[in-house]
């Protein structure tokens, strides 16, 4: 959910001449984030239990969605009113 939205947000926030570089940077950053997130979920699942691991994932997904909602381009905000 958040990963597809981050690519769309990236394409809207970055001007055309720099868009290819922005997607090139986005890939490794997403990969590093995936490794960190999966490690945290694995540790929580092992030490505390499955509910805490899935709860952690839900909280982070909600935070990511809220951040993208707040950071969306100004034109989208004016069209909704």
DSSP file (Angstrom, degrees, kcal/mol; ACC not computed):
  #  RESIDUE AA STRUCTURE BP1 BP2  ACC     N-H-->O    O-->H-N    N-H-->O    O-->H-N    TCO  KAPPA ALPHA  PHI   PSI    X-CA   Y-CA   Z-CA
    1    1 A X     >        0   0    0      0, 0.0     4,-1.2     0, 0.0     5,-0.1   0.000 360.0 360.0 360.0 -53.2    0.0    0.0    0.0
    2    2 A X  H  >  +     0   0    0      2,-0.2     4,-2.2     1,-0.2     5,-0.2   0.858 360.0  59.3 -75.9 -35.0    2.6    2.5    1.0
    3    3 A X  H  > S+     0   0    0      1,-0.2     4,-1.4     2,-0.2    -1,-0.2   0.910 107.4  45.0 -65.2 -42.1    5.3    1.4   -1.4
    4    4 A X  H  > S+     0   0    0      1,-0.2     4,-1.7     2,-0.2    -1,-0.2   0.887 113.6  51.7 -66.6 -37.7    3.2    2.0   -4.5
    5    5 A X  H  X S+     0   0    0     -4,-1.2     4,-2.6     1,-0.2    -2,-0.2   0.838 104.2  56.7 -67.6 -32.7    2.1    5.3   -3.1
    6    6 A X  H  X S+     0   0    0     -4,-2.2     4,-2.3     2,-0.2    -1,-0.2   0.874 106.2  49.9 -69.2 -34.9    5.7    6.4   -2.5
    7    7 A X  H  X S+     0   0    0     -4,-1.4     4,-2.0     2,-0.2    -1,-0.2   0.906 112.6  47.2 -67.2 -41.0    6.6    5.8   -6.1
    8    8 A X  H  X S+     0   0    0     -4,-1.7     4,-1.3     2,-0.2    -2,-0.2   0.911 113.2  48.2 -66.2 -41.3    3.6    7.9   -7.2
    9    9 A X  H  X S+     0   0    0     -4,-2.6     4,-2.3     1,-0.2     5,-0.2   0.892 109.0  54.6 -65.4 -39.1    4.5   10.6   -4.8
   10   10 A X  H  X S+     0   0    0     -4,-2.3     4,-1.8     1,-0.2    -1,-0.2   0.911 106.9  50.5 -59.7 -43.4    8.1   10.6   -5.9
   11   11 A X  H  < S+     0   0    0     -4,-2.0    -1,-0.2     1,-0.2    -2,-0.2   0.789 114.0  45.1 -69.4 -25.8    7.0   11.1   -9.5
   12   12 A X  H  < S+     0   0    0     -4,-1.3    -1,-0.2    -3,-0.2    -2,-0.2   0.815 114.9  45.3 -85.1 -31.4    4.8   14.1   -8.6
   13   13 A X  H  < S+     0   0    0     -4,-2.3     2,-0.4    -5,-0.1    -2,-0.2   0.775 102.3  70.7 -83.6 -26.6    7.3   15.8   -6.3
   14   14 A X  S  < S-     0   0    0     -4,-1.8     5,-0.1    -5,-0.2    -1,-0.0  -0.777  85.4-118.7 -98.4 132.4   10.4   15.5   -8.5
   15   15 A X    >>  -     0   0    0     -2,-0.4     3,-1.4     1,-0.1     4,-0.6  -0.264  32.4-104.0 -64.8 156.0   10.7   17.6  -11.6
   16   16 A X  G >4 S+     0   0    0      1,-0.3     3,-1.2     2,-0.2     4,-0.5   0.848 115.4  56.7 -51.7 -46.2   11.0   15.8  -15.0
   17   17 A X  G 34 S+     0   0    0      1,-0.3    -1,-0.3     2,-0.1     4,-0.2   0.778 116.9  35.8 -62.5 -22.9   14.8   16.3  -15.6
   18   18 A X  G <> S+     0   0    0     -3,-1.4     4,-2.2     1,-0.1    -1,-0.3   0.376  88.4  98.4-107.8   2.8   15.6   14.7  -12.2
   19   19 A X  H <X S+     0   0    0     -3,-1.2     4,-2.2    -4,-0.6     5,-0.2   0.870  80.2  53.5 -64.2 -38.4   12.9   12.0  -12.1
   20   20 A X  H  > S+     0   0    0     -4,-0.5     4,-1.7     1,-0.2    -1,-0.2   0.909 111.8  45.4 -64.4 -40.3   15.2    9.2  -13.3
   21   21 A X  H  > S+     0   0    0      2,-0.2     4,-1.9     1,-0.2    -1,-0.2   0.881 110.0  55.5 -68.1 -37.6   17.8    9.9  -10.6
   22   22 A X  H  X S+     0   0    0     -4,-2.2     4,-2.2     1,-0.2    -2,-0.2   0.906 109.1  46.2 -63.3 -41.1   15.0   10.2   -8.0
   23   23 A X  H  X S+     0   0    0     -4,-2.2     4,-1.7     1,-0.2    -1,-0.2   0.848 109.6  56.0 -69.6 -31.9   13.7    6.7   -8.8
   24   24 A X  H  X S+     0   0    0     -4,-1.7     4,-0.8    -5,-0.2    -2,-0.2   0.844 112.5  41.6 -65.3 -33.4   17.3    5.4   -8.8
   25   25 A X  H  X S+     0   0    0     -4,-1.9     4,-1.7     2,-0.2    -2,-0.2   0.825 108.9  60.1 -80.4 -33.8   17.7    6.7   -5.3
   26   26 A X  H  X S+     0   0    0     -4,-2.2     4,-2.7    -5,-0.2     5,-0.2   0.872  97.9  59.7 -63.5 -37.5   14.3    5.5   -4.2
   27   27 A X  H  X S+     0   0    0     -4,-1.7     4,-2.3     1,-0.2    -1,-0.2   0.957 108.4  40.2 -59.1 -56.0   15.0    1.9   -4.9
   28   28 A X  H  X S+     0   0    0     -4,-0.8     4,-2.7     1,-0.2     5,-0.2   0.880 115.1  53.1 -62.8 -36.0   18.0    1.4   -2.6
   29   29 A X  H  X S+     0   0    0     -4,-1.7     4,-2.3     2,-0.2    -1,-0.2   0.927 110.1  47.9 -64.3 -42.7   16.3    3.5    0.1
   30   30 A X  H  X S+     0   0    0     -4,-2.7     4,-2.3     2,-0.2    -2,-0.2   0.903 111.8  51.1 -61.4 -40.5   13.2    1.3   -0.1
   31   31 A X  H  X S+     0   0    0     -4,-2.3     4,-2.2     2,-0.2    -2,-0.2   0.920 110.2  47.5 -64.6 -44.2   15.4   -1.8    0.0
   32   32 A X  H  X S+     0   0    0     -4,-2.7     4,-2.3     1,-0.2    -1,-0.2   0.912 112.4  50.5 -63.2 -41.9   17.3   -0.6    3.1
   33   33 A X  H  X S+     0   0    0     -4,-2.3     4,-2.8    -5,-0.2    -1,-0.2   0.884 108.6  52.4 -62.7 -38.3   13.9    0.2    4.8
   34   34 A X  H  X S+     0   0    0     -4,-2.3     4,-2.8     2,-0.2     5,-0.2   0.908 109.1  49.3 -64.0 -41.9   12.6   -3.2    3.9
   35   35 A X  H  X S+     0   0    0     -4,-2.2     4,-2.1     2,-0.2    -2,-0.2   0.928 114.0  45.4 -63.0 -44.8   15.6   -4.9    5.5
   36   36 A X  H  X S+     0   0    0     -4,-2.3     4,-2.4     2,-0.2    -2,-0.2   0.935 115.1  47.2 -64.0 -46.4   15.3   -2.8    8.7
   37   37 A X  H  X S+     0   0    0     -4,-2.8     4,-2.5     1,-0.2    -2,-0.2   0.920 113.0  48.0 -63.7 -44.0   11.5   -3.4    8.9
   38   38 A X  H  X S+     0   0    0     -4,-2.8     4,-2.3     1,-0.2    -1,-0.2   0.870 111.1  51.6 -65.8 -35.5   11.8   -7.1    8.3
   39   39 A X  H  X S+     0   0    0     -4,-2.1     4,-2.4    -5,-0.2    -1,-0.2   0.927 110.8  47.8 -64.8 -44.5   14.5   -7.4   10.9
   40   40 A X  H  X S+     0   0    0     -4,-2.4     4,-2.8     2,-0.2     5,-0.2   0.919 112.7  48.2 -62.7 -43.6   12.4   -5.6   13.5
   41   41 A X  H  X S+     0   0    0     -4,-2.5     4,-2.9     1,-0.2    -1,-0.2   0.907 111.5  50.7 -65.0 -40.4    9.3   -7.7   12.8
   42   42 A X  H  X S+     0   0    0     -4,-2.3     4,-2.1     2,-0.2    -1,-0.2   0.905 111.8  47.1 -62.6 -41.6   11.4  -10.9   13.0
   43   43 A X  H  X S+     0   0    0     -4,-2.4     4,-2.8     2,-0.2     5,-0.4   0.934 114.8  45.9 -65.7 -46.2   12.8   -9.8   16.4
   44   44 A X  H  X>S+     0   0    0     -4,-2.8     4,-2.6     1,-0.2     5,-2.2   0.917 112.6  50.9 -62.5 -42.6    9.4   -8.8   17.7
   45   45 A X  H  <5S+     0   0    0     -4,-2.9    -1,-0.2    -5,-0.2    -2,-0.2   0.899 115.8  42.0 -61.9 -40.7    7.9  -12.1   16.4
   46   46 A X  H  <5S+     0   0    0     -4,-2.1    -2,-0.2    -5,-0.2    -1,-0.2   0.917 125.0  31.9 -73.1 -44.6   10.6  -14.1   18.1
   47   47 A X  H  <5S+     0   0    0     -4,-2.8    -3,-0.2    -5,-0.2    -2,-0.2   0.855 136.0  14.3 -86.2 -36.6   10.8  -12.3   21.4
   48   48 A X  T  <5S-     0   0    0     -4,-2.6     2,-0.2    -5,-0.4    -3,-0.2   0.823 106.7 -97.6-111.1 -45.6    7.3  -11.1   22.1
   49   49 A X     >< -     0   0    0     -5,-2.2     4,-1.5     1,-0.1    -1,-0.2  -0.761  36.7 -71.2 141.8 171.5    4.9  -12.8   19.7
   50   50 A X  H  > S+     0   0    0     -2,-0.2     4,-2.6     1,-0.2     5,-0.3   0.844 119.6  59.8 -68.6 -34.7    3.0  -12.5   16.5
   51   51 A X  H  > S+     0   0    0      1,-0.2     4,-2.2     2,-0.2    -1,-0.2   0.902 106.9  46.8 -63.0 -40.0    0.5   -9.9   17.7
   52   52 A X  H  > S+     0   0    0      2,-0.2     4,-2.3     1,-0.2    -1,-0.2   0.881 111.8  51.4 -69.4 -36.2    3.2   -7.4   18.5
   53   53 A X  H  X S+     0   0    0     -4,-1.5     4,-1.9     2,-0.2    -2,-0.2   0.938 114.6  41.3 -65.7 -46.8    4.9   -8.0   15.1
   54   54 A X  H  X S+     0   0    0     -4,-2.6     4,-2.2     2,-0.2    -2,-0.2   0.858 113.7  54.0 -70.8 -33.7    1.8   -7.4   13.1
   55   55 A X  H  X S+     0   0    0     -4,-2.2     4,-2.4    -5,-0.3    -2,-0.2   0.904 107.1  51.4 -63.7 -41.3    0.8   -4.5   15.3
   56   56 A X  H  X S+     0   0    0     -4,-2.3     4,-2.3     1,-0.2    -2,-0.2   0.912 110.4  49.3 -60.7 -43.7    4.2   -2.9   14.6
   57   57 A X  H  X S+     0   0    0     -4,-1.9     4,-2.2     1,-0.2    -2,-0.2   0.895 110.7  49.7 -63.1 -40.5    3.7   -3.4   10.9
   58   58 A X  H  X S+     0   0    0     -4,-2.2     4,-2.2     2,-0.2    -2,-0.2   0.901 110.6  50.0 -65.9 -40.8    0.2   -1.8   11.1
   59   59 A X  H  X S+     0   0    0     -4,-2.4     4,-2.4     2,-0.2    -2,-0.2   0.928 112.4  46.8 -63.9 -45.1    1.5    1.2   13.0
   60   60 A X  H  X S+     0   0    0     -4,-2.3     4,-2.5     2,-0.2    -2,-0.2   0.886 111.3  51.3 -66.3 -37.9    4.3    1.8   10.6
   61   61 A X  H  X S+     0   0    0     -4,-2.2     4,-2.2     2,-0.2    -1,-0.2   0.906 111.0  48.7 -63.8 -40.7    2.0    1.5    7.6
   62   62 A X  H  X S+     0   0    0     -4,-2.2     4,-2.4     2,-0.2    -2,-0.2   0.913 111.7  48.8 -65.2 -42.7   -0.4    4.0    9.1
   63   63 A X  H  X S+     0   0    0     -4,-2.4     4,-2.4     2,-0.2    -2,-0.2   0.906 111.4  50.0 -63.9 -41.7    2.4    6.4    9.8
   64   64 A X  H  X S+     0   0    0     -4,-2.5     4,-2.1     2,-0.2    -2,-0.2   0.899 111.7  47.9 -63.5 -40.8    3.7    6.1    6.3
   65   65 A X  H  X S+     0   0    0     -4,-2.2     4,-2.1     2,-0.2    -2,-0.2   0.905 112.1  49.3 -66.4 -41.2    0.3    6.7    4.8
   66   66 A X  H  X S+     0   0    0     -4,-2.4     4,-2.2     2,-0.2    -2,-0.2   0.896 109.9  51.6 -65.0 -39.4   -0.2    9.7    7.1
   67   67 A X  H  X S+     0   0    0     -4,-2.4     4,-2.3     1,-0.2    -1,-0.2   0.912 110.9  47.4 -64.2 -42.2    3.1   11.2    6.1
   68   68 A X  H  X S+     0   0    0     -4,-2.1     4,-0.5     2,-0.2    -1,-0.2   0.866 110.7  52.8 -67.8 -34.4    2.3   10.8    2.3
   69   69 A X  H >< S+     0   0    0     -4,-2.1     3,-0.6     1,-0.2    -2,-0.2   0.911 112.9  43.8 -64.9 -41.9   -1.1   12.4    2.9
   70   70 A X  H 3< S+     0   0    0     -4,-2.2    -2,-0.2     1,-0.2    -1,-0.2   0.872 115.9  47.9 -69.4 -37.5    0.5   15.4    4.6
   71   71 A X  H 3< S+     0   0    0     -4,-2.3    -1,-0.2    -5,-0.2    -2,-0.2   0.389  81.2 126.0 -87.3   2.7    3.3   15.7    2.0
   72   72 A X  S << S-     0   0    0     -3,-0.6     5,-0.1    -4,-0.5    -3,-0.0  -0.222  74.1 -80.5 -63.4 155.8    1.1   15.5   -1.1
   73   73 A X    >>  -     0   0    0      1,-0.1     4,-1.0     3,-0.1     3,-0.8  -0.134  35.4-118.2 -58.8 151.3    1.5   18.3   -3.6
   74   74 A X  H 3> S+     0   0    0      1,-0.2     4,-1.6     2,-0.2     3,-0.3   0.821 109.6  64.0 -60.5 -34.9   -0.3   21.6   -3.0
   75   75 A X  H 3> S+     0   0    0      1,-0.2     4,-1.5     2,-0.2    -1,-0.2   0.866  99.4  53.9 -60.4 -36.7   -2.4   21.3   -6.1
   76   76 A X  H <> S+     0   0    0     -3,-0.8     4,-1.0     1,-0.2    -1,-0.2   0.868 105.6  53.5 -65.1 -36.2   -4.2   18.2   -4.8
   77   77 A X  H  X S+     0   0    0     -4,-1.0     4,-0.6    -3,-0.3     3,-0.3   0.887 108.8  47.7 -67.6 -38.8   -5.1   20.0   -1.6
   78   78 A X  H  < S+     0   0    0     -4,-1.6     3,-0.4     1,-0.2    -1,-0.2   0.802 106.4  57.9 -74.5 -27.6   -6.8   22.9   -3.4
   79   79 A X  H  < S+     0   0    0     -4,-1.5    -1,-0.2     1,-0.2    -2,-0.2   0.765 100.7  57.5 -71.9 -25.1   -8.8   20.6   -5.7
   80   80 A X  H  <        0   0    0     -4,-1.0    -1,-0.2    -3,-0.3    -2,-0.2   0.718 360.0 360.0 -79.1 -20.5  -10.4   18.8   -2.7
   81   81 A X     <        0   0    0     -4,-0.6    -1,-0.2    -3,-0.4    -2,-0.1   0.490 360.0 360.0 -80.5 360.0  -11.9   21.9   -1.2
